[in-house]
C-alpha cells in the first residue's frame, strides 16, 4: 500500500465509518491497515482532534529556544518565591520587634 496523508476530517470520517460498518470493510474500502484505525482511535481518545493532526518536526533551534525559555521562566519563578518568603520573614521580624 502506498503512503497517503489523511486530513483530520478524513480520519474522523474513516473512524466513524469503521464504527458503523466494521473495521474489515472500512480498511478494504480505503486501502489502509487495521493498525492505522486503532492508532487513530487512540490518538483521538488521548488528544482529541489535535491528536489526529499529522506530526510536524520542530526545528532543533526552536526546540532549544523553547527549552531555554522554560528554564528561564522556572528561574524567575524561583527568584520570586525567594523574594516572597524573605518579605514574609521580614514582616514577621518587624512585628516581633514592635511588640516585643
TORPA-4810 file (N, C-alpha, C, O; in nm, 3 decimals):
<nodes>
NODE_1_0.084_-0.118_0.000_0.000_0.000_0.000_0.088_0.124_0.000_0.188_0.131_0.072_X
NODE_2_0.050_0.220_-0.082_0.129_0.343_-0.088_0.095_0.433_0.031_-0.015_0.428_0.086_X
NODE_3_0.192_0.514_0.067_0.174_0.603_0.182_0.090_0.722_0.139_0.120_0.788_0.039_X
NODE_4_-0.015_0.749_0.215_-0.105_0.859_0.185_-0.128_0.939_0.312_-0.136_0.882_0.421_X
NODE_5_-0.138_1.070_0.298_-0.166_1.155_0.412_-0.315_1.185_0.415_-0.374_1.222_0.313_X
NODE_6_-0.374_1.168_0.532_-0.516_1.193_0.551_-0.533_1.319_0.634_-0.458_1.342_0.728_X
NODE_7_-0.633_1.399_0.600_-0.663_1.516_0.682_-0.736_1.470_0.808_-0.779_1.356_0.818_X
NODE_8_-0.749_1.561_0.903_-0.818_1.528_1.028_-0.962_1.489_0.998_-1.014_1.395_1.058_X
NODE_9_-1.026_1.562_0.907_-1.166_1.532_0.874_-1.179_1.394_0.810_-1.273_1.320_0.839_X
NODE_10_-1.083_1.359_0.723_-1.087_1.226_0.660_-1.068_1.117_0.764_-1.136_1.014_0.761_X
NODE_11_-0.976_1.139_0.857_-0.954_1.040_0.962_-1.079_1.021_1.047_-1.117_0.909_1.079_X
NODE_12_-1.144_1.133_1.083_-1.267_1.123_1.162_-1.376_1.049_1.085_-1.448_0.968_1.143_X
NODE_13_-1.389_1.077_0.956_-1.490_1.010_0.874_-1.462_0.860_0.866_-1.554_0.779_0.874_X
NODE_14_-1.335_0.824_0.849_-1.299_0.682_0.841_-1.325_0.613_0.974_-1.374_0.501_0.977_X
NODE_15_-1.294_0.680_1.086_-1.321_0.623_1.217_-1.470_0.601_1.239_-1.511_0.498_1.292_X
NODE_16_-1.552_0.698_1.197_-1.698_0.683_1.209_-1.749_0.568_1.122_-1.835_0.490_1.163_X
NODE_17_-1.692_0.559_1.003_-1.731_0.450_0.912_-1.693_0.315_0.971_-1.770_0.220_0.962_X
NODE_18_-1.574_0.306_1.031_-1.529_0.181_1.091_-1.620_0.142_1.207_-1.648_0.025_1.229_X
NODE_19_-1.667_0.242_1.280_-1.757_0.216_1.391_-1.892_0.163_1.340_-1.951_0.074_1.400_X
NODE_20_-1.938_0.221_1.230_-2.069_0.184_1.178_-2.065_0.054_1.097_-2.153_-0.031_1.112_X
NODE_21_-1.965_0.037_1.012_-1.962_-0.075_0.918_-1.866_-0.186_0.956_-1.867_-0.293_0.895_X
NODE_22_-1.781_-0.161_1.054_-1.681_-0.260_1.091_-1.545_-0.225_1.032_-1.535_-0.162_0.927_X
NODE_23_-1.443_-0.268_1.101_-1.307_-0.231_1.061_-1.266_-0.300_0.931_-1.206_-0.237_0.845_X
NODE_24_-1.298_-0.428_0.917_-1.254_-0.503_0.799_-1.307_-0.440_0.671_-1.231_-0.420_0.576_X
NODE_25_-1.433_-0.409_0.668_-1.492_-0.349_0.548_-1.432_-0.211_0.521_-1.408_-0.175_0.406_X
NODE_26_-1.409_-0.135_0.625_-1.356_0.001_0.610_-1.213_0.000_0.558_-1.179_0.079_0.470_X
NODE_27_-1.128_-0.088_0.612_-0.989_-0.089_0.567_-0.978_-0.135_0.422_-0.892_-0.088_0.348_X
NODE_28_-1.064_-0.226_0.382_-1.064_-0.272_0.242_-1.108_-0.159_0.150_-1.051_-0.139_0.042_X
NODE_29_-1.209_-0.085_0.192_-1.262_0.024_0.110_-1.160_0.136_0.091_-1.150_0.193_-0.018_X
NODE_30_-1.084_0.167_0.196_-0.990_0.279_0.190_-0.846_0.234_0.163_-0.759_0.318_0.141_X
NODE_31_-0.821_0.105_0.163_-0.687_0.055_0.134_-0.586_0.090_0.243_-0.473_0.130_0.213_X
NODE_32_-0.627_0.075_0.367_-0.537_0.104_0.479_-0.529_-0.018_0.569_-0.605_-0.114_0.553_X
NODE_33_-0.437_-0.014_0.664_-0.422_-0.124_0.758_-0.510_-0.103_0.881_-0.542_0.011_0.917_X
NODE_34_-0.550_-0.212_0.944_-0.633_-0.205_1.065_-0.557_-0.133_1.176_-0.617_-0.061_1.257_X
NODE_35_-0.427_-0.154_1.181_-0.346_-0.088_1.284_-0.361_0.064_1.278_-0.359_0.131_1.381_X
NODE_36_-0.377_0.116_1.158_-0.392_0.261_1.142_-0.523_0.307_1.208_-0.526_0.413_1.272_X
NODE_37_-0.629_0.230_1.192_-0.758_0.264_1.255_-0.741_0.267_1.407_-0.786_0.360_1.474_X
NODE_38_-0.676_0.165_1.461_-0.657_0.158_1.607_-0.570_0.273_1.657_-0.595_0.329_1.764_X
NODE_39_-0.466_0.307_1.579_-0.378_0.417_1.618_-0.455_0.550_1.617_-0.441_0.630_1.709_X
NODE_40_-0.534_0.573_1.512_-0.613_0.696_1.505_-0.714_0.704_1.620_-0.735_0.810_1.678_X
NODE_41_-0.774_0.590_1.650_-0.872_0.587_1.760_-0.804_0.625_1.892_-0.858_0.702_1.971_X
NODE_42_-0.684_0.570_1.914_-0.610_0.602_2.036_-0.569_0.749_2.038_-0.578_0.815_2.142_X
NODE_43_-0.524_0.801_1.926_-0.485_0.942_1.918_-0.605_1.033_1.946_-0.591_1.135_2.013_X
NODE_44_-0.720_0.995_1.895_-0.842_1.073_1.917_-0.881_1.071_2.064_-0.921_1.174_2.119_X
NODE_45_-0.871_0.955_2.127_-0.906_0.944_2.269_-0.809_1.023_2.356_-0.851_1.084_2.454_X
NODE_46_-0.681_1.021_2.321_-0.580_1.087_2.404_-0.570_1.236_2.380_-0.552_1.313_2.474_X
NODE_47_-0.582_1.279_2.254_-0.558_1.420_2.224_-0.671_1.491_2.154_-0.657_1.607_2.117_X
NODE_48_-0.785_1.423_2.136_-0.896_1.486_2.065_-0.858_1.510_1.919_-0.775_1.439_1.863_X
NODE_49_-0.921_1.610_1.859_-0.892_1.642_1.719_-0.745_1.680_1.699_-0.686_1.650_1.595_X
NODE_50_-0.687_1.745_1.799_-0.546_1.785_1.790_-0.455_1.662_1.779_-0.351_1.667_1.713_X
NODE_51_-0.495_1.554_1.843_-0.415_1.432_1.839_-0.410_1.368_1.701_-0.318_1.293_1.671_X
NODE_52_-0.509_1.398_1.618_-0.514_1.341_1.483_-0.435_1.422_1.382_-0.415_1.377_1.269_X
NODE_53_-0.389_1.540_1.420_-0.311_1.621_1.327_-0.179_1.552_1.298_-0.122_1.487_1.386_X
NODE_54_-0.131_1.565_1.175_-0.004_1.500_1.141_0.111_1.558_1.222_0.113_1.678_1.253_X
NODE_55_0.205_1.473_1.255_0.321_1.515_1.332_0.408_1.603_1.244_0.441_1.568_1.131_X
NODE_56_0.445_1.719_1.299_0.534_1.808_1.226_0.663_1.823_1.306_0.661_1.854_1.425_X
NODE_57_0.770_1.800_1.241_0.900_1.807_1.307_0.931_1.952_1.344_0.916_2.043_1.263_X
NODE_58_0.975_1.972_1.468_1.007_2.105_1.516_1.155_2.130_1.492_1.239_2.043_1.517_X
NODE_59_1.186_2.248_1.445_1.324_2.287_1.420_1.404_2.275_1.549_1.362_2.326_1.653_X
NODE_60_1.520_2.209_1.544_1.601_2.191_1.666_1.638_2.324_1.734_1.644_2.330_1.857_X
NODE_61_1.662_2.428_1.656_1.695_2.558_1.715_1.575_2.613_1.791_1.589_2.669_1.899_X
NODE_62_1.456_2.597_1.733_1.334_2.642_1.801_1.311_2.562_1.928_1.274_2.619_2.031_X
NODE_63_1.332_2.432_1.922_1.315_2.347_2.040_1.412_2.391_2.150_1.374_2.398_2.267_X
NODE_64_1.538_2.420_2.113_1.637_2.464_2.211_1.595_2.597_2.275_1.608_2.615_2.396_X
NODE_65_1.544_2.689_2.193_1.497_2.817_2.246_1.377_2.799_2.339_1.367_2.867_2.442_X
NODE_66_1.287_2.708_2.304_1.171_2.681_2.391_1.216_2.625_2.524_1.163_2.663_2.629_X
NODE_67_1.314_2.534_2.522_1.365_2.476_2.647_1.436_2.582_2.730_1.422_2.585_2.852_X
NODE_68_1.513_2.669_2.665_1.581_2.777_2.737_1.480_2.873_2.798_1.497_2.919_2.911_X
NODE_69_1.375_2.902_2.723_1.269_2.990_2.773_1.202_2.929_2.896_1.176_2.999_2.994_X
NODE_70_1.174_2.801_2.891_1.113_2.732_3.004_1.205_2.735_3.126_1.159_2.758_3.238_X
NODE_71_1.334_2.712_3.103_1.430_2.716_3.214_1.436_2.855_3.276_1.444_2.868_3.398_X
NODE_72_1.433_2.959_3.192_1.436_3.096_3.244_1.310_3.129_3.323_1.316_3.197_3.425_X
NODE_73_1.196_3.081_3.275_1.070_3.103_3.348_1.075_3.037_3.485_1.029_3.095_3.583_X
NODE_74_1.129_2.917_3.491_1.142_2.848_3.620_1.235_2.925_3.712_1.208_2.937_3.832_X
NODE_75_1.344_2.977_3.658_1.440_3.053_3.738_1.375_3.179_3.795_1.393_3.212_3.912_X
NODE_76_1.299_3.249_3.712_1.229_3.370_3.758_1.127_3.334_3.865_1.114_3.406_3.964_X
NODE_77_1.056_3.226_3.847_0.957_3.183_3.946_1.024_3.151_4.079_0.971_3.188_4.184_X
NODE_78_1.138_3.084_4.075_1.211_3.053_4.198_1.257_3.180_4.268_1.248_3.191_4.390_X
NODE_79_1.307_3.276_4.191_1.353_3.403_4.248_1.235_3.478_4.311_1.250_3.535_4.420_X
NODE_80_1.121_3.478_4.246_1.001_3.542_4.300_0.960_3.477_4.432_0.920_3.545_4.526_X
NODE_81_0.969_3.346_4.438_0.934_3.273_4.560_1.029_3.309_4.673_0.986_3.330_4.787_X
NODE_82_1.157_3.316_4.644_1.256_3.353_4.745_1.227_3.493_4.798_1.233_3.517_4.919_X
NODE_83_1.197_3.585_4.709_1.167_3.722_4.749_1.042_3.726_4.836_1.039_3.796_4.937_X
NODE_84_0.938_3.650_4.797_0.814_3.648_4.875_0.840_3.593_5.015_0.786_3.646_5.112_X
NODE_85_0.919_3.488_5.027_0.950_3.428_5.157_1.029_3.527_5.243_1.001_3.542_5.362_X
NODE_86_1.126_3.593_5.183_1.205_3.692_5.257_1.118_3.807_5.306_1.133_3.854_5.419_X
NODE_87_1.026_3.853_5.221_0.935_3.961_5.261_0.850_3.919_5.381_0.831_3.996_5.475_X
NODE_88_0.798_3.795_5.377_0.716_3.745_5.487_0.797_3.737_5.616_0.749_3.776_5.722_X
NODE_89_0.919_3.687_5.608_1.005_3.677_5.726_1.040_3.815_5.780_1.044_3.835_5.901_X
NODE_90_1.063_3.909_5.691_1.094_4.045_5.733_0.975_4.108_5.804_0.992_4.175_5.906_X
NODE_91_0.856_4.086_5.752_0.735_4.140_5.816_0.718_4.079_5.955_0.685_4.150_6.050_X
NODE_92_0.740_3.949_5.967_0.725_3.882_6.097_0.826_3.935_6.198_0.792_3.958_6.314_X
NODE_93_0.952_3.953_6.155_1.053_4.002_6.249_1.026_4.146_6.288_1.053_4.185_6.402_X
NODE_94_0.973_4.226_6.197_0.940_4.364_6.230_0.824_4.370_6.330_0.825_4.452_6.422_X
NODE_95_0.726_4.282_6.313_0.613_4.276_6.407_0.658_4.232_6.545_0.612_4.283_6.647_X
NODE_96_0.750_4.136_6.548_0.801_4.087_6.676_0.882_4.196_6.747_0.875_4.208_6.869_X
NODE_97_0.957_4.274_6.673_1.037_4.381_6.731_0.946_4.491_6.789_0.978_4.549_6.893_X
NODE_98_0.835_4.521_6.723_0.744_4.625_6.770_0.668_4.580_6.894_0.647_4.659_6.986_X
NODE_99_0.628_4.452_6.898_0.550_4.402_7.011_0.639_4.355_7.125_0.595_4.348_7.239_X
NODE_100_0.758_4.324_7.097_0.847_4.265_7.194_0.928_4.362_7.266_1.008_4.325_7.352_X
</nodes>
